[in-house]
Amino acid sequence: MTITYTPQVWDVRPADAGSLGVLPRLAKGDWGQLKAFMQSHWPDFDIIGTHGEQRAQPGERWWAIGAIEVKEGPAVFQIQFRTDANNYDTGNILSFFWWADAPQLDSRFDVRYFDRAAYSFSEGADSKGYPHGSASGPYALWLHSDPVDWTDRRVGSDCIKGLHWFDNHVCLNAVFWPLRKAGSTPPPTGSEYLVNIDASGSIAGHIAWIPGPPPQGSGTPMLGLVRDGVVVAHIPWSA
């Protein structure tokens, strides 16, 4: 599924770049123009969020593609990892690079837009380069999710697909940083919560249980959590 947000465009080509005759200089807000140019040559080009934006529940973070760097010269797709638009992320981030004949992926990877890809940890670097061959494409790039026991984890990643280099090795480099889906912050793992589930099946809110039985004579209606016939937690409640 196509993403709902709009990536920035960071055109870093020099003033004498030969490719400017093919694709004029782009401004930060020119994602629509860049997408139209790419799809006019390669219709499959897109950014999709099947295992990223669409996976994230309200309040959860995922790896979004916040910007596309347009760069001429090196025969390499160089993706960047950031905490936001202005700051690099030097964590150990796992990225994937797909092409048709890439090695088969292990089924245990939980973000798999394609069954084949090369992959690499960033090992503290703020970017990762994947050299491309003489074929212009197609290629695809995405990241892995954080471990399930991480606090406020990034639950998946969007994917830039149908990538092709053109002219003097002009590459579109994905710049990843996390976004948070609008809505309530999801309950932490490892605890029991009362949750509100909306019509789509997503968790839209949660309330933590208060340990123990409710106080006597409080004058406030309560919901109770009963385990083996004993009230072990409670929540104030009004209909």
For each residue, the residues with C-beta under 8 A, 3 or more apart:
1: 48 49 50 53 54
2: 46 47 48 49
3: 7 47 48 49 52 53 64 65 158
4: 49 53
5: 53 64 179
6: 29 31
7: 3 31 47 64 65 66 67 68
8: 28 29 31 66 67 68 85 175
9: 26 27 28 29 30 31 34 67 68 70
10: 28 67 68 69 70 175
11: 25 26 27 30 69 70
12: 69 70 71
13: 17 19 20 25 70 71 72 170
14: 17 72
15:
16:
17: 13 14 20 72 168
18: 21 22 72 167 168
19: 13 22 23 72 166 167 168 170
20: 13 17 23 24 25
21: 18
22: 18 19 166 167 170
23: 19 20 26 34 37 70 166 167 170
24: 20
25: 11 13 20
26: 9 11 23 30 33 34 70
27: 9 11 30
28: 8 9 10
29: 6 8 9
30: 9 11 26 27 33 34
31: 6 7 8 9 34 35 68
32: 35 36
33: 26 30 36 37
34: 9 23 26 30 31 37 38 68 70 172
35: 31 32 38 39 45 46
36: 32 33 39 40
37: 23 33 34 40 41
38: 34 35 41 42 45 162 164 172
39: 35 36 42 43 45 46
40: 36 37
41: 37 38 164 166
42: 38 39 45 137 138 162 164
43: 39 162
44: 138 161 162
45: 35 38 39 42 161 162 163 164
46: 2 35 39 160 161 162
47: 2 3 7 65 158 159 160 161
48: 1 2 3 113 158 159 161
49: 1 2 3 4 52 53 54 55 62 64 158 159
50: 1 54 55 113 159
51: 54 55 111 112 113 142 156 157 158 159
52: 3 49 55 56 62 63 64 111 142 155 156 157 158 159
53: 1 3 4 5 49 56 62 64 158 179 181
54: 1 49 50 51
55: 49 50 51 52 62 155 156
56: 52 53 60 61 62 155 156 180 181
57: 60 155 181 183 186 202 203
58: 181 182 183 184 186 202 203 204
59: 180 181 183 184 185 186
60: 56 57 153 155 180 181 186
61: 56 152 153 154 155 178 179 180 181
62: 49 52 53 55 56 145 154 155 156 157 158 178 179 181
63: 52 142 143 145 154 156 157 158 176 177 178
64: 3 5 7 49 52 53 158 176 177 178 179
65: 3 7 47 68 158 160 174 175 176
66: 7 8 82 84 85 175 176 177 179
67: 7 8 9 10 85 175
68: 7 8 9 10 31 34 65 160 172 173 174 175
69: 10 11 12 78 80 172 173 174 175
70: 9 10 11 12 13 23 26 34 170 172 173
71: 12 13 74 78 170 171 173
72: 13 14 17 18 19 167 168 169 170 171
73: 168 169
74: 71 78 129 169 171
75: 131 132 165 169
76: 129 130 131 132 171
77: 97 129 130 132 139 141 163 165 171 172 173 174
78: 69 71 74 127 128 129 130 171 173
79: 95 127 128 129 130 141 173 174 175 176
80: 69 88 126 127 173 174 175 176
81: 88 89 90 91 93 95 122 126 127 128 143 176 177
82: 66 85 86 87 88 89 126 175 176 177
83: 87 88 89 177 178
84: 66 87 177
85: 8 66 67 82 177
86: 82
87: 82 83 84
88: 80 81 82 83 126
89: 81 82 83 93 126 177
90: 81 122 124 125 126
91: 81 122 124
92: 121 122 123 124
93: 81 89 121 122 128 143 144
94: 119 120 121 122 143 144
95: 79 81 119 120 122 128 141 142 143 144
96: 105 109 111 113 117 118 119 140 141 142 143 144
97: 77 102 117 118 119 130 139 140 141
98: 102 113 114 116 117 118 139 140 141 161
99: 102 116 132 133 135 137 138 139 140
100: 116 138
101: 116
102: 97 98 99 114 116 117 118
103: 116 117 118
104: 115 116
105: 96 109 112 114 115 116 117 119
106: 109
107: 112
108:
109: 96 105 106 112 119 144
110: 144 145 156
111: 51 52 96 142 143 144 145 156 157
112: 51 105 107 109 115
113: 48 50 51 96 98 140 142 159 161
114: 98 102 105 117 140
115: 104 105 112
116: 98 99 100 101 102 103 104 105
117: 96 97 98 102 103 105 114 140
118: 96 97 98 102 103 130
119: 94 95 96 97 105 109 144
120: 94 95 128 130
121: 92 93 94
122: 81 90 91 92 93 94 95 125 126 127 128
123: 92
124: 90 91 92
125: 90 122 128
126: 80 81 82 88 89 90 122
127: 78 79 80 81 122
128: 78 79 81 93 95 120 122 125
129: 74 76 77 78 79
130: 76 77 78 79 97 118 120 139 141
131: 75 76
132: 75 76 77 99 135 137 139 165 171
133: 99
134:
135: 99 132
136: 164 165 166
137: 42 99 132 162 163 164 165
138: 42 44 99 100 161 162 163 164
139: 77 97 98 99 130 132 163 164
140: 96 97 98 99 113 114 117 159 160 161 162 163
141: 77 79 95 96 97 98 130 159 160 163 174
142: 51 52 63 95 96 111 113 157 158 159 160
143: 63 81 93 94 95 96 111 154 157 176
144: 93 94 95 96 109 110 111 119 157
145: 62 63 110 111 153 154 155 156 157
146: 150 153 154 155
147: 150 153
148: 153 189
149: 189 190
150: 146 147 153
151: 188
152: 61
153: 60 61 145 146 147 148 150
154: 61 62 63 143 145 146 157 178
155: 52 55 56 57 60 61 62 145 146
156: 51 52 55 56 62 63 110 111 145
157: 51 52 62 63 111 142 143 144 145 154 176
158: 3 47 48 49 51 52 53 62 63 64 65 142
159: 47 48 49 50 51 52 113 140 141 142
160: 46 47 65 68 140 141 142 163 172 174
161: 44 45 46 47 48 98 113 138 140
162: 38 42 43 44 45 46 137 138 140
163: 45 77 137 138 139 140 141 160 171 172
164: 38 41 42 45 136 137 138 139
165: 75 77 132 136 137 169 170 171
166: 19 22 23 41 136 170
167: 18 19 22 23 72 170
168: 17 18 19 72 73
169: 72 73 74 75 165
170: 13 19 22 23 70 71 72 165 166 167
171: 71 72 74 76 77 78 132 163 165
172: 34 38 68 69 70 77 160 163
173: 68 69 70 71 77 78 79 80
174: 65 68 69 77 79 80 141 160
175: 8 10 65 66 67 68 69 79 80 82
176: 63 64 65 66 79 80 81 82 143 157
177: 63 64 66 81 82 83 84 85 89
178: 61 62 63 64 83 154
179: 5 53 61 62 64 66
180: 56 59 60 61
181: 53 56 57 58 59 60 61 62
182: 58
183: 57 58 59 202 204 205
184: 58 59 196 203 204 205 206
185: 59
186: 57 58 59 60 203 206
187: 191 193 195 203 206 208
188: 151 191
189: 148 149
190: 149
191: 187 188 208
192: 209 225 233
193: 187 206 207 208 209
194: 206 207 209 223 235
195: 187 203 205 206 207
196: 184 203 204 205 206
197: 201 202 203 204
198: 201 202 203 204
199:
200:
201: 197 198
202: 57 58 183 197 198
203: 57 58 184 186 187 195 196 197 198 206
204: 58 183 184 196 197 198
205: 183 184 195 196
206: 184 186 187 193 194 195 196 203
207: 193 194 195 235
208: 187 191 193
209: 192 193 194 225 233 234 235
210: 214 233 234 235
211: 232 233
212: 231 232 233 234
213: 224 231 232 234
214: 210 218 220 222 224 231 234
215: 218
216:
217:
218: 214 215 222
219:
220: 214 236 237
221: 236 237 238 239
222: 214 218 234 235 236 237
223: 194 234 235 237
224: 213 214 231 233 234
225: 192 209 231 232 233 234
226: 229 230 231 232
227: 230 232
228:
229: 226
230: 226 227
231: 212 213 214 224 225 226 234
232: 211 212 213 225 226 227
233: 192 209 210 211 212 224 225
234: 209 210 212 213 214 222 223 224 225 231
235: 194 207 209 210 222 223
236: 220 221 222
237: 220 221 222 223
238: 221
239: 221
